[in-house]
Amino acid sequence: MFFIKRLDVLRQVVTDFKELSRRGRTLAGMPTIESVQTFSVEGLGRFHVKEVTLIKGRIYYLILCKCMEPDDFSILEKDFGAIIGSFEFLQ
């Protein structure tokens, strides 16, 4: 629900919004949604974004990797994947 509403708001703010992929995954034993999007922001250019969304108890986590140059996104995405894979919850 939060994930879909967030994408709806994003679509209203940016131009050329396109969700390139969406999949469920597990992060530190918690179910998450992983999404890759691309869009333009007037005056700033084109962005590629990979986000991981999860809800643990009453806390909503949104972890983002944003890149203004789509050519650099594939390099950053590998680092982002490694960082996300190393997450754990202490409580």
FIDONU-139951 format. One record per residue: residue number from 1; x, y, z of N, C-alpha, C in turn. Coordinates in nm, 2 decimals. Layout:
N
 seq    npx    npy    npz   capx   capy   capz    cpx    cpy    cpz
 NUM      X      Y      Z      X      Y      Z      X      Y      Z
...
***
This chain:
91
 seq    npx    npy    npz   capx   capy   capz    cpx    cpy    cpz
   1   0.08  -0.12   0.00   0.00   0.00   0.00   0.09   0.13   0.00
   2   0.18   0.14   0.10   0.27   0.25   0.10   0.35   0.26  -0.03
   3   0.40   0.15  -0.08   0.48   0.15  -0.20   0.40   0.21  -0.32
   4   0.28   0.16  -0.34   0.20   0.21  -0.45   0.17   0.36  -0.44
   5   0.13   0.40  -0.32   0.10   0.54  -0.30   0.22   0.63  -0.32
   6   0.34   0.58  -0.28   0.46   0.66  -0.30   0.49   0.67  -0.45
   7   0.47   0.57  -0.53   0.49   0.58  -0.67   0.39   0.67  -0.74
   8   0.27   0.67  -0.69   0.16   0.76  -0.75   0.20   0.90  -0.73
   9   0.25   0.94  -0.61   0.30   1.07  -0.58   0.41   1.11  -0.67
  10   0.51   1.02  -0.68   0.63   1.04  -0.77   0.59   1.07  -0.91
  11   0.49   1.00  -0.96   0.44   1.02  -1.10   0.39   1.16  -1.12
  12   0.33   1.22  -1.02   0.27   1.35  -1.03   0.38   1.46  -1.03
  13   0.50   1.43  -0.98   0.60   1.53  -0.96   0.70   1.54  -1.07
  14   0.72   1.42  -1.13   0.83   1.41  -1.24   0.77   1.39  -1.37
  15   0.85   1.39  -1.48   0.80   1.36  -1.61   0.87   1.23  -1.66
  16   0.81   1.17  -1.76   0.87   1.05  -1.82   0.89   0.94  -1.72
  17   0.81   0.93  -1.61   0.83   0.82  -1.51   0.80   0.69  -1.58
  18   0.89   0.59  -1.55   0.87   0.46  -1.59   0.93   0.36  -1.49
  19   0.85   0.27  -1.45   0.91   0.16  -1.36   0.97   0.05  -1.44
  20   1.10   0.03  -1.43   1.16  -0.07  -1.52   1.15  -0.21  -1.46
  21   1.15  -0.22  -1.33   1.13  -0.36  -1.27   1.08  -0.35  -1.13
  22   1.01  -0.45  -1.09   0.97  -0.46  -0.95   0.97  -0.61  -0.91
  23   1.03  -0.64  -0.79   1.03  -0.78  -0.75   1.03  -0.78  -0.60
  24   0.98  -0.89  -0.54   0.98  -0.91  -0.40   1.12  -0.98  -0.37
  25   1.17  -0.95  -0.25   1.29  -1.01  -0.21   1.29  -1.01  -0.05
  26   1.39  -1.08   0.01   1.40  -1.08   0.15   1.52  -1.01   0.19
  27   1.51  -0.92   0.29   1.62  -0.84   0.35   1.62  -0.87   0.50
  28   1.73  -0.93   0.55   1.74  -0.96   0.69   1.62  -1.03   0.74
  29   1.57  -1.13   0.66   1.45  -1.21   0.70   1.32  -1.14   0.69
  30   1.32  -1.01   0.64   1.19  -0.94   0.62   1.16  -0.93   0.47
  31   1.03  -0.95   0.43   0.99  -0.93   0.29   1.00  -0.79   0.25
  32   1.05  -0.76   0.13   1.06  -0.63   0.08   1.01  -0.62  -0.06
  33   1.00  -0.50  -0.11   0.98  -0.47  -0.25   1.10  -0.40  -0.31
  34   1.15  -0.45  -0.42   1.27  -0.38  -0.48   1.22  -0.33  -0.62
  35   1.24  -0.20  -0.64   1.19  -0.14  -0.77   1.30  -0.06  -0.83
  36   1.30  -0.06  -0.96   1.40   0.03  -1.04   1.31   0.12  -1.12
  37   1.33   0.25  -1.11   1.26   0.35  -1.19   1.35   0.44  -1.26
  38   1.29   0.51  -1.37   1.36   0.61  -1.44   1.27   0.73  -1.46
  39   1.31   0.85  -1.45   1.23   0.97  -1.47   1.31   1.09  -1.49
  40   1.25   1.20  -1.53   1.32   1.33  -1.55   1.26   1.43  -1.46
  41   1.35   1.52  -1.42   1.31   1.63  -1.33   1.36   1.76  -1.41
  42   1.26   1.85  -1.44   1.29   1.97  -1.52   1.41   2.05  -1.45
  43   1.50   2.08  -1.53   1.62   2.16  -1.49   1.73   2.07  -1.42
  44   1.70   1.95  -1.39   1.81   1.86  -1.33   1.85   1.75  -1.42
  45   1.76   1.70  -1.51   1.80   1.59  -1.60   1.73   1.46  -1.56
  46   1.78   1.35  -1.61   1.72   1.22  -1.60   1.78   1.15  -1.48
  47   1.70   1.07  -1.41   1.74   1.00  -1.29   1.71   0.85  -1.31
  48   1.79   0.77  -1.26   1.76   0.62  -1.24   1.76   0.60  -1.09
  49   1.67   0.53  -1.04   1.65   0.51  -0.89   1.62   0.36  -0.87
  50   1.69   0.30  -0.77   1.66   0.17  -0.73   1.62   0.19  -0.58
  51   1.51   0.13  -0.54   1.46   0.15  -0.40   1.42   0.01  -0.35
  52   1.45   0.00  -0.22   1.40  -0.12  -0.14   1.31  -0.06  -0.03
  53   1.19  -0.12  -0.03   1.09  -0.07   0.06   1.05  -0.19   0.16
  54   1.05  -0.16   0.29   1.00  -0.26   0.38   0.93  -0.20   0.50
  55   0.85  -0.27   0.56   0.78  -0.23   0.69   0.81  -0.33   0.79
  56   0.87  -0.28   0.90   0.90  -0.37   1.02   0.83  -0.31   1.14
  57   0.73  -0.38   1.18   0.65  -0.33   1.29   0.57  -0.21   1.25
  58   0.60  -0.10   1.31   0.53   0.03   1.28   0.63   0.13   1.21
  59   0.74   0.07   1.16   0.85   0.16   1.10   0.85   0.12   0.95
  60   0.85   0.23   0.87   0.85   0.22   0.72   0.99   0.26   0.68
  61   1.06   0.17   0.61   1.20   0.19   0.56   1.19   0.21   0.41
  62   1.26   0.31   0.36   1.28   0.33   0.22   1.42   0.36   0.20
  63   1.49   0.27   0.13   1.63   0.27   0.11   1.65   0.30  -0.04
  64   1.72   0.41  -0.08   1.73   0.45  -0.22   1.87   0.46  -0.27
  65   1.89   0.43  -0.40   2.01   0.45  -0.47   1.97   0.54  -0.59
  66   2.01   0.67  -0.59   1.98   0.75  -0.70   2.10   0.79  -0.78
  67   2.08   0.80  -0.91   2.19   0.84  -1.00   2.14   0.93  -1.11
  68   2.21   1.04  -1.13   2.16   1.13  -1.23   2.21   1.09  -1.37
  69   2.32   1.02  -1.38   2.37   0.97  -1.51   2.34   0.82  -1.52
  70   2.24   0.79  -1.61   2.20   0.65  -1.62   2.32   0.56  -1.66
  71   2.42   0.61  -1.73   2.53   0.52  -1.76   2.61   0.47  -1.64
  72   2.61   0.55  -1.53   2.67   0.51  -1.41   2.59   0.42  -1.32
  73   2.46   0.41  -1.35   2.37   0.34  -1.27   2.41   0.19  -1.25
  74   2.46   0.12  -1.36   2.49  -0.02  -1.35   2.61  -0.04  -1.25
  75   2.70   0.05  -1.24   2.81   0.04  -1.15   2.76   0.06  -1.01
  76   2.68   0.17  -0.99   2.63   0.20  -0.85   2.53   0.09  -0.80
  77   2.46   0.03  -0.89   2.36  -0.07  -0.86   2.43  -0.19  -0.79
  78   2.55  -0.23  -0.84   2.62  -0.34  -0.78   2.66  -0.31  -0.64
  79   2.71  -0.19  -0.62   2.75  -0.15  -0.48   2.63  -0.14  -0.39
  80   2.52  -0.09  -0.44   2.40  -0.08  -0.37   2.35  -0.22  -0.32
  81   2.35  -0.31  -0.42   2.31  -0.45  -0.39   2.40  -0.51  -0.28
  82   2.53  -0.48  -0.28   2.62  -0.54  -0.17   2.58  -0.47  -0.04
  83   2.56  -0.34  -0.04   2.53  -0.27   0.08   2.39  -0.32   0.14
  84   2.29  -0.33   0.06   2.16  -0.38   0.10   2.18  -0.52   0.16
  85   2.25  -0.61   0.09   2.27  -0.75   0.13   2.34  -0.76   0.27
  86   2.41  -0.65   0.31   2.48  -0.66   0.44   2.39  -0.61   0.55
  87   2.28  -0.56   0.53   2.19  -0.50   0.63   2.14  -0.61   0.73
  88   2.13  -0.57   0.85   2.07  -0.66   0.95   2.00  -0.57   1.06
  89   1.90  -0.63   1.12   1.83  -0.55   1.23   1.89  -0.59   1.36
  90   1.91  -0.49   1.45   1.97  -0.51   1.58   1.86  -0.54   1.69
  91   1.73  -0.50   1.66   1.62  -0.52   1.75   1.52  -0.62   1.70
***
